[in-house]
Amino acid sequence: MAASLIRLHFHDCFVQGCDASILLEKSDSIPESEQDAVQNAGSVRGYEVIEQAKSEVESICPGVVSCADILAVAARDASVAVSGPSWNVNLGRRDSTTANVAKAGTDLPSFRAGLDSLISLFDRKGLNARDMVALSGSHTIGQAQCVTFRDRIYNASSDIDSNFARTRQRGCPSTPGRGNANLAALDLVTPNQLDNNYFKNLIQKKGLLASDQILYSGQSTDSIVTEYSKSPSKFKSDFAAAMVKMGNIEPLTGSAGEIRRICKAVN
């Protein structure tokens, strides 16, 4: 679940800030859920892991620890569990009482996004290009659905290694609609370790998603990818620093929001 928990924290923070709004399910008080946004539906996982952690924390100290803080700590611990870096997690976030599916649609990156679009999107959240490349390194773990990379592996003119493309075609039919949910590891070499192999893959034109490969495509972020491919320690230190910055996006503090009793619903 490591990749899913890190992604869950990321998809929370980029919409309304790190406020656990992504955990809210549709209800009478929540007319629409961010879970139904196209970037989340059918692909974001880990809700039940956070809910279980919340339940256990509530049994010890009710009304003290927010779902947003649990998400942030879970992302850090997920990194450690797959040999990634650790970092000190700032605490004190409170939980949102609203969700925003429209912002989820506009503020979360697309797997087809170009480099300028990605840099601009991250910049709006206070994250620079180096932060973006470091955070993208989380794609050294986890899996992607066939529908997100079909165009890339069947496009002969795509910036992709031909043998790599053929390997990925085995589990992803070319016919639109067939096998859309079939999964493939983002990194074939060390799929369960948060390491710098992702960047080595990009240099070899073996990025699975278009939004991955665009980071090494003769543009401004090539030098950062090259640096991380040569220095696993630099990648890990920058990844940790970028996760701290991301976890500080527009948190609710003080009397704003609430401390939810359960994460999927407002009090």
Secondary structure, DSSP 8 states (H G I E B T S, - for coil): -HHHHHHHHHHHHTTTSSSSGGG----SS-SS-GGGSTTTTTT---HHHHHHHHHHHHHHSTTTS-HHHHHHHHHHHHHHHTT----------BB-S---HHHHHHHS--TT--HHHHHHHHHHTT--HHHHHHHHGGGGSSEEEHHHHHHHHT-TTSSS-HHHHHHHHTTS-SSTTTTTT-EEES-SSSTTS-SSHHHHHHHTT--SSHHHHTTSSSSTTHHHHHHHHH-HHHHHHHHHHHHHHHHTSS-B-TTSSB--SBTTB--
